[in-house]
Amino acid sequence: MKAHLETSFGVMIQVPGEKNPVKQTMNNGIQGGGENEILGLMDVFGPLLPQDHEITSVVETEKTEYAAD
């Protein structure tokens, strides 16, 4: 049996002077969110960041459990 456990989102933020982006994670996301809703996280986080920081992407992570019936 397949069961959805959780969905989380990582907003990847490029910080000036840093080689790798910083990930800001949000847990307890809804399952099956559409691409527009997920990319909308950029619009939510963008105004909260310093002007020299840039959101590069959003990473969706889903955890699923498979168990014998």
Backbone as a chain_set.jsonl record, in Angstrom:
{"seq": "MKAHLETSFGVMIQVPGEKNPVKQTMNNGIQGGGENEILGLMDVFGPLLPQDHEITSVVETEKTEYAAD", "coords": {"N": [[0.844, -1.176, 0.0], [0.496, 2.235, -0.777], [1.293, 5.263, 0.761], [0.995, 8.702, 1.325], [3.27, 10.662, 3.103], [4.481, 13.212, 3.743], [4.909, 16.547, 2.448], [7.327, 18.858, 1.502], [8.832, 22.096, 0.961], [11.604, 23.693, -0.455], [12.998, 26.771, -0.599], [15.302, 28.131, -2.641], [17.92, 30.295, -2.12], [20.082, 32.649, -3.393], [22.866, 34.006, -2.024], [24.848, 36.894, -1.946], [28.333, 36.537, -2.477], [28.434, 33.947, -1.548], [29.073, 30.59, -2.476], [27.286, 28.414, -2.792], [23.693, 28.165, -2.927], [21.42, 29.157, -0.275], [19.124, 27.212, 1.554], [15.791, 27.63, 2.372], [13.473, 26.076, 4.259], [10.135, 24.865, 4.11], [7.819, 23.062, 5.841], [5.129, 20.612, 5.908], [3.55, 21.028, 3.602], [0.92, 21.059, 1.084], [-0.214, 18.141, -0.631], [0.331, 17.488, -4.04], [0.363, 20.081, -5.138], [0.047, 22.606, -7.627], [2.203, 23.701, -10.348], [2.188, 26.509, -10.662], [1.325, 27.381, -8.131], [3.405, 26.469, -6.514], [5.634, 27.827, -7.576], [4.747, 30.304, -6.861], [5.656, 30.679, -4.326], [8.011, 32.025, -4.603], [7.164, 34.614, -5.059], [6.122, 35.204, -2.595], [8.285, 34.971, -0.761], [10.223, 36.652, -1.926], [9.857, 39.582, -1.504], [10.599, 39.683, 1.166], [13.281, 39.381, 1.401], [16.686, 40.698, 1.523], [17.692, 43.223, -0.867], [19.883, 42.438, -2.434], [19.836, 39.694, -2.509], [18.801, 36.693, -4.176], [16.145, 34.663, -5.29], [16.499, 31.509, -6.542], [15.278, 29.074, -7.182], [12.625, 26.681, -6.436], [12.403, 23.827, -4.494], [10.642, 20.863, -4.428], [9.814, 18.362, -2.158], [8.672, 15.161, -1.647], [7.529, 12.715, 0.6], [6.949, 9.323, 0.647], [5.39, 6.38, 1.78], [5.702, 2.924, 1.43], [4.005, 0.036, 2.042], [3.418, -3.383, 2.971], [0.308, -4.985, 2.355]], "CA": [[0.0, 0.0, 0.0], [1.243, 3.483, -0.906], [0.702, 6.317, 1.593], [1.725, 9.965, 1.351], [3.644, 11.036, 4.464], [4.621, 14.658, 3.874], [5.45, 17.343, 1.347], [8.007, 20.064, 1.965], [9.347, 22.94, -0.098], [12.837, 24.406, -0.155], [13.216, 27.959, -1.421], [16.745, 28.271, -2.79], [18.237, 31.726, -2.119], [21.488, 32.953, -3.67], [23.378, 35.089, -1.178], [26.09, 37.425, -2.518], [29.573, 36.087, -1.859], [28.341, 32.53, -1.199], [29.135, 29.72, -3.652], [26.064, 27.618, -2.872], [22.502, 28.84, -2.399], [20.903, 28.804, 1.041], [17.785, 26.641, 1.422], [14.82, 27.937, 3.424], [12.522, 24.972, 4.13], [8.778, 24.953, 4.65], [7.256, 21.72, 5.978], [3.673, 20.461, 5.963], [2.891, 21.529, 2.393], [-0.151, 20.201, 0.578], [0.171, 17.179, -1.653], [-0.195, 17.734, -5.374], [0.252, 21.491, -5.498], [0.385, 22.879, -9.02], [3.451, 24.418, -10.594], [2.001, 27.943, -10.402], [1.259, 27.596, -6.688], [4.737, 26.247, -5.957], [6.464, 28.962, -7.974], [4.233, 31.464, -6.133], [6.468, 30.875, -3.119], [9.009, 33.049, -4.929], [6.515, 35.917, -4.882], [5.916, 35.405, -1.159], [9.57, 35.162, -0.097], [11.018, 37.697, -2.572], [9.851, 40.886, -0.819], [11.13, 39.57, 2.522], [14.738, 39.239, 1.328], [17.455, 41.895, 1.164], [17.666, 43.459, -2.311], [20.975, 41.775, -3.149], [19.611, 38.252, -2.488], [17.955, 36.284, -5.29], [15.575, 33.315, -5.239], [16.869, 30.84, -7.791], [14.353, 27.983, -7.49], [11.898, 26.058, -5.336], [12.541, 22.372, -4.547], [9.537, 20.152, -3.779], [10.213, 17.033, -1.69], [7.558, 14.377, -1.142], [7.875, 11.453, 1.243], [5.895, 8.325, 0.468], [5.651, 5.096, 2.435], [5.146, 1.733, 0.774], [3.893, -1.025, 3.052], [2.67, -4.571, 2.564], [-1.094, -4.949, 2.824]], "C": [[0.895, 1.248, 0.0], [0.53, 4.555, -0.093], [1.6, 7.556, 1.573], [2.012, 10.334, 2.804], [3.742, 12.547, 4.634], [5.157, 15.274, 2.593], [6.111, 18.571, 1.962], [8.557, 20.813, 0.757], [10.599, 23.643, 0.392], [12.989, 25.566, -1.121], [14.723, 28.2, -1.441], [17.082, 29.747, -3.009], [19.733, 31.9, -2.354], [21.88, 34.189, -2.887], [24.683, 35.586, -1.787], [27.316, 36.946, -1.742], [29.572, 34.624, -1.453], [28.321, 31.687, -2.471], [27.813, 28.976, -3.858], [24.871, 28.402, -2.334], [22.127, 28.326, -1.016], [19.486, 28.284, 0.839], [16.95, 27.016, 2.633], [13.685, 26.933, 3.26], [11.188, 25.285, 4.789], [8.207, 23.539, 4.67], [5.736, 21.777, 5.959], [2.957, 21.118, 4.788], [1.799, 20.568, 1.948], [0.387, 19.281, -0.51], [-0.442, 17.599, -2.984], [-0.404, 19.187, -5.729], [0.681, 21.693, -6.946], [1.652, 23.696, -9.144], [3.308, 25.91, -10.284], [1.962, 28.246, -8.917], [2.642, 27.456, -6.053], [5.664, 27.406, -6.314], [6.0, 30.253, -7.309], [4.975, 31.715, -4.831], [7.552, 31.923, -3.359], [8.429, 34.439, -4.705], [6.3, 36.244, -3.407], [7.244, 35.75, -0.473], [10.348, 36.357, -0.638], [11.027, 39.022, -1.833], [10.438, 40.853, 0.591], [12.659, 39.524, 2.562], [15.423, 40.584, 1.095], [17.54, 42.011, -0.358], [18.757, 42.722, -3.072], [20.885, 40.248, -3.106], [18.646, 37.893, -3.613], [17.442, 34.865, -5.081], [15.84, 32.665, -6.582], [15.895, 29.728, -8.172], [13.595, 27.564, -6.239], [12.003, 24.542, -5.539], [11.387, 21.749, -3.771], [10.027, 18.75, -3.409], [8.976, 16.337, -1.115], [8.071, 13.073, -0.551], [6.679, 10.52, 1.13], [6.331, 7.037, 1.135], [4.973, 3.996, 1.64], [5.161, 0.613, 1.802], [3.121, -2.201, 2.468], [1.254, -4.489, 3.129], [-1.347, -5.873, 3.953]], "O": [[1.914, 1.299, 0.689], [-0.679, 4.743, -0.227], [2.81, 7.463, 1.778], [1.11, 10.321, 3.64], [3.156, 13.107, 5.561], [5.776, 14.602, 1.768], [5.538, 19.236, 2.825], [8.724, 20.246, -0.323], [10.647, 24.13, 1.521], [13.098, 25.361, -2.33], [15.342, 28.441, -0.404], [16.598, 30.372, -3.953], [20.553, 31.365, -1.608], [21.31, 35.267, -3.058], [25.549, 34.774, -2.116], [27.33, 36.952, -0.511], [30.612, 34.103, -1.05], [27.634, 32.029, -3.434], [27.292, 28.92, -4.972], [25.009, 29.201, -1.408], [22.472, 27.206, -0.637], [18.727, 28.841, 0.047], [17.337, 26.761, 3.773], [13.004, 26.933, 2.235], [11.121, 25.88, 5.864], [8.122, 22.889, 3.628], [5.138, 22.853, 5.991], [1.885, 21.698, 4.956], [1.756, 19.415, 2.375], [1.334, 19.623, -1.217], [-1.598, 18.017, -3.04], [-1.27, 19.5, -6.546], [1.587, 21.012, -7.428], [2.118, 24.303, -8.18], [4.214, 26.508, -9.704], [2.505, 29.261, -8.479], [3.007, 28.227, -5.166], [6.394, 27.908, -5.46], [6.776, 31.203, -7.203], [4.936, 32.82, -4.289], [7.963, 32.623, -2.434], [9.119, 35.335, -4.219], [6.296, 37.411, -3.015], [7.318, 36.705, 0.3], [11.064, 37.014, 0.119], [12.103, 39.551, -1.553], [10.743, 41.907, 1.15], [13.258, 39.619, 3.633], [14.821, 41.503, 0.539], [17.466, 41.002, -1.061], [18.574, 42.408, -4.248], [21.776, 39.572, -3.62], [17.775, 38.688, -3.965], [18.211, 33.967, -4.737], [15.461, 33.192, -7.627], [15.702, 29.46, -9.358], [13.88, 28.027, -5.134], [11.724, 24.036, -6.626], [11.175, 22.065, -2.6], [10.585, 18.039, -4.245], [8.32, 16.858, -0.213], [8.936, 12.413, -1.126], [5.552, 10.879, 1.472], [7.497, 6.649, 1.063], [3.819, 4.123, 1.232], [6.207, 0.284, 2.363], [2.28, -2.033, 1.585], [1.036, -3.989, 4.233], [-2.471, -5.95, 4.448]]}, "num_chains": 1, "name": "protein.A"}
